[in-house]
């Protein structure tokens, strides 16, 4: 997911991150009907990091739901299963 790393300069330096969201895809909608994080394919990294603002904006699309799976779901769940 795109998460630009910015440093805040002040009395002490603090690492900050941003999560950019887009419309929810079909697998995310039952969990959160409106938004999901933008997820980039590795082949899109170069365009995201070095392209124009217009080229980066083109990548702000819902990730292909067929390439995703829910590995843990339920009220009170805090982490994904490992393995």
N, C-alpha and C positions, 0 to 999 in steps of 0.2 A: 504494500500500500504506500502511496507517496506520502512521505512525512519529511518535508524540508526541515533541516536542522539549523536553527538560528541561535546565536549566542547573545545574551543580554549583557551589556556592560554597565556596571554600577559598582557599588561597594564590593560586590563579589560577582564573578561570572557564573551564569546559570544556563545550562543547556535547556532549550525549549524545542518543542515539536508541534507540528500541525497535522491533523488528520483531515484530509479533503474528502468530502462526501459527494455522492451522486444519487440518482433515483435507485430504489431497491429493485433487484432482479427477482425472478420467480421463486428462487429458493430462500431468499432473505425476507420477502414480503410477509410470510406467516409470522416471522419473529419481530420484524420492524417494517411496517407497511410503506414507509415513505423514503427512508434513506439507508445507504450503506457506504462503507469506505470505498474509495476508488482503489482498485487493484490493477496493477500493471503487469503485463507479460514481460519477461526478460528482454524480448526483442524491441520493446517500447522504451527501455531505459534511456537510450541515447537521445531519442526525440524529446523525452521528458526533461532531461538534464541540459541538453544543448540546443534544442529547437527554439523557434520563436514562441512568443506567448500564444499566438494563434495555433501553432502546431501542438503545444502542450494542452491547450484547451480541447483539442480534438480527442484527447485521451480520456477526458472526464466522462466516461460512459460506464454503465453497469457492466460488471464482469460477467462472462458467459456462465450461466447457471449450470450448464452441462459439465463444466470443469470444476464444480464445487460439490461438497457433500457436508451434511450436518453430522458431526462426530459425537456431539454431546448436546443434549437439550433438556430443559426442565427447570422448573422454579427452584431457585436456590443453588443451581449449579454454578461453580466458580471457575472451573478449568476444563480443558479438553482432555479426553482420555489419551494416554500415551501408548503407542504400540502399533 
